[in-house]
C-alpha cells in the first residue's frame, strides 16, 4: 500500500473554520485558543456565522446516520473540485453560508497558515515512510489485522497544528482510503516526524480494526464494543503501544511517554478528577504490553480471545467501557 501526503490550502482553511465552530466534541479547543490568541478575539459577526456553520456541520457530523460526514465531500476531491463537490452535497443556502464563512475567516486563517512549513512536513514524512523501521512497523500491524481489500493508495491529508510542545493527532473519518494528520507546524524535528508517522499507523489501525472485527465477531457483539474499547486496542499498537516501542528509534514510548505518567495516570481516573481517556491512557496502554507482545512476537492475528483480554483488562482496571 502506497502512502501519499496531501498538503492542501483549502483543506486547511476548511479545518480551521470547522474547528472554530466546535460542532463536535472532538474539535480541538486548544487549537482555537492558540489561533484566537494570535489573531484576536471573535467579533459579533464572526460569532454569528460560526453558530450558523456549526448547525450545518453538526447535521452532517461523524455520528449522523442520515447524512454523510461533510468533510468527506471537501477533503477528498482535488483542489479544483472541492467547492463544486461541496455544492452538490448540501443546499444552496448552506453552501452560500459556508462560502461566506470561508471568506470572512480567510484573513485570520492566512495569518496562521504557513505553506512552506507544511511542505517541509510533507517531504519529511514521505522520507520517513521509506525508512526500514516504519515499513517493519506497518508490516507488523498488517500481520496483526490481516486486512482484506486493502487499497493500493492511502491519502494522508495534512493539517497545521498551531501548538508548540505538542505532538501529532489524527483522524480516520474519511473511509478506508483517506486519513487526516495534524502536525505541530513549527517543529519538524526527527523526534516529531517519527511520532507523526506512528500516528499514521494509529489511524490506519482504526480502519483495519473495523475490517477485522467484521470477520471475527457477529454484528451484535461488534455493536457492543464501545469507542473507548476500540481506542485502547489501537493505542496498544501505535503511537506508543508495544509494536511502536520495538520499531521506534527517535522516540522511546516506554521511558519517554508511558512510565513518567504512570504514577498519576490511573490514580487520576480512580479519584474521578478527570474522566477524559487521554488523561489516564498511559496506564491502560502499559497494561496491554504483555498481551500485545505475545500476539506480535508470535505473529498472531487479532482474534476473539484478544478482544476478551482487552475487555478483561478494562474490567480489572474498573474502567467504565
N, C-alpha and C positions, 0 to 999 in steps of 0.2 A: 504494500500500500504506500503510495507516494503522498507526502505531505506538502501542501502549498500554502505559503503565508500571504495573506491579503491585507495590505495596509491602505485602507480607503478613507479619503477625506469625508465623503458623505456618510459612511458608516459611523465614523467618529462623531459627526455632527448629530446624527440620529441618536446615538448612545448618550451623548451629552444632554440633549433636550429631554429624552425619555427618562433618563435618570433623575433629572431635576424635578420631574412631575411626581416622583416617589409613588408611582402607580402600583407597585408591588413591594412586599416586604424585603425582597432580595435587592432592591435598588440600594446603591452604595451611598449611604448618608455621609460617610466620611469624605467621599469624593466631592459631594455637594458643598460641604463646609469649606473644603480647600478651594474649590472653584469660586465660591462667593467671597471668600477671604481675599482672593487675588483680583476679582473683577468688580466687587462692590455688592451691596445688598440689593435684593429684588425690589423693583418699583411696583406700583399698583397694577399697571398694565401687564407686566410680566407675570405677576401672581395670578391674575385672572385667566390669562391664556394657558398657564400651566394647569389650572383647575380643569379647564375645558379639555386639554390634551390628556390629562390623567383619566378622564371618563372614557375617551376613545381607546387609549392603550389598555385600560383595565378590562374593557369589554372584549378585547382580543388578547388577553393575557395568557400566561402559562397554563392556568387551570381551566380556561374557557373550553368547554366541550363542543359548543355550537359553532364557534368561530375560531379559526387557527390563529396562533400567535402572530401578531402583526410584524414582528421583527423578521420573520421568515421572508415576508414579501419584499423587505427592503434590503436586508443584509446580503442575501444570497445572489441576486442578479448582478450583472456587470454594472459599472458606474453609470453608463449611459442609459440603462434601462430601469434604474431604481424607481424614479418618480412615476414612470408610466406603469410599472408593475404595482406600485402603491395605489395609484389612482383607480385601478380596476378591482382593488381588494376592499375598498371602503366607499362610502357615499361621497358625492361631490362636495357636500358641506364639510364632512370630516376631512377630506383631502385638503380643502382650502384652509381649514383651521391648522392642519399640520404644516402646510406650506408657510402660512403666516407666522406660525411659531418658530419655524426654522429661520425665517428672515429676521424676526425680532431678536433671536438669540445668536445670530451669526457673529456679530462683533465680539460678544462675550466668549463664544467658542474659539474664535480665531486668536483671541488674546492668550488662551491656554494651550492651543494646539501647535505642536512643533513637528511638521512632516519630516524634517531632517533627522531628528532623533528617532522617530518611529521607523524610518527607513533603516537606520543603523540597527535597531532591534530586529527588524525583518531579516537583514543579511546575517546577523549573528545567530539568530535562531535557525535559519536554513543551514548554516555551517554546523551548528550543534546537532542537528538531526542526522548528519552524516558521520558523527562520531561513533566509534565502536561501542562505547558504553551505552549510548542511547538506543542503538539498534538492538543490543542484547536485552535491555530492559523491555523494549517494545515486544520483542520476540517472546520473552518470558510471560508477559501479560497475555499475549496471544495464545500461548500454550494453555494457560490457566482458563481462559474463556472459550477457546476454540470457536471463534465467531464464524457463522455461516453467512454467505452473501456479503463478504467484506468488499467495500468499494475499492476501485483501483486508485481513486484520488480522494483525499480528505482535505478540505479547505479550512484554514485557521484564520479567522477574522480578528485582526489585531486592533485593540483599543488602548488609548493612553490613560494610564492612571496618574493622577497628579501627586500621589502620596510619596513622601520621602521616608526612608527607613521602613519600607513595607515590601511585601512580596507579591508575586503574580496571583491572579484569581482567574477563574474561567467559567464557562457555561456550556451545557450540552442540550440546548433547547431548539436546535435548528434541524433536527432529523439526524440521519446516520452518516451524512456526507459533509457536515459543517459543524464547527465548534467556534466558540469565542474565547479570546485570551486577553486579559487586561494586564498590561505590564507597567512597572514603575519607570516612566519615561526618562527620568533624569539619572537613572543608574543602569548602565549597560555592562556591569562587571561580569566576569566569568561566573562568579557566585550566583548572581541574579539570573543569568542566562540558563544555567543548569537547573535552578529551581523552576523557572518558567517552562523548560522542556519537560520536567517531571509533572508539572501541572497539565501539560498537554496529554501526557499519559493518563492522568487522573480523568480528564474529560472523555478520552477515548474509552476508558474503562466503564464509564457510565453507559455509553452506547452499547458496548459489548455485554455488559451485565444484563441489560434488558433482553437482549437476544438469547443469552444463555438461560435466563430464568424461564423463558417460554419453552425451552427444551426440557427442563428438569422438574418443573413444578406445574401442577394444574392451575387453572385460572383463579380458583377461589383462594389458593394459598399464595399466589402472586399478589393478589389484591390485599392480602393481609400483611404483606411486607410494607412497613412504613418508609417514608423518605429517609428518616434517621437511620434505619437499618441498612438501607442501600448505601447511604453516605459512608457509614462505617466500613462496609465491605470495600468500597472504592478507596477510602482513605487507608485501608490496610495494605493497599498496593502502592499508591502514589498520592502526593509527592513525598511522603515521609514514612510509608509503610516498609515492611521487610524487604521486598524486592528493590525498592529505591535505595535502601541502605547498602545493598550488595553492589549496585551498579552506579553509584554516585561517587565522584572523586573531588568535586569542588565544594559540595555541601556535605555535612555529616548529620543525617536525620536524627540519629540517636543522641549524640553528645551535644549537638548544637540546638536542637529543637525539642526533643521529647523529654530527656532526663531533667533538664533545668526546670521544666514546667510541672513535673510530676508531684512535687510536694503540695502545690496549691490547686492543681488541675481538678482532681476529682473531689477534693475537700470543698471546693467552691460550689460544686453541684450538690453535694450531700447537704450542705448547710443552706441550700436554696438561695445563696447570694446572687447567683447568676445561672439562668437555665439555658442560655444560648449554648448550643452544642460546641461551637468553636472554643468556648471558654474552658471546656473540660475534655476536649478531644484528645489531648496528649495521653491521658491515662488510658483511654479506650484503645487508641492506636497501638500503644505499647503492649496492651493486654492481648492484642491479636497476633503479636510476633510469633509465639510458639506454633499456633495452628497454621499460620501463613507460611512459616519457614518449612513446616512439614510438607505442605502441598507443593510449594515451589521447588524445594530440594528434590522431591520425588516426582516432579513433573506431572502432578495430578491435576486433572481438570476440576473446576468448581462443580460440586455435586450437592445433593440434598443434605448430606452429612455435614458439609462445610457450613451451609446455611444454618443448620441446627446448632453447630458450635458457636456461631455468632449470636444466635438468639439466647443460648445458654449463658454466654458471656454477659449479655445485657441484663439478663435476669440476675446473675450473680452480683453484678455491679449495682443492682437495683435502679437501673435506668428505665424510665417510662418510655418504652419504644412502641 
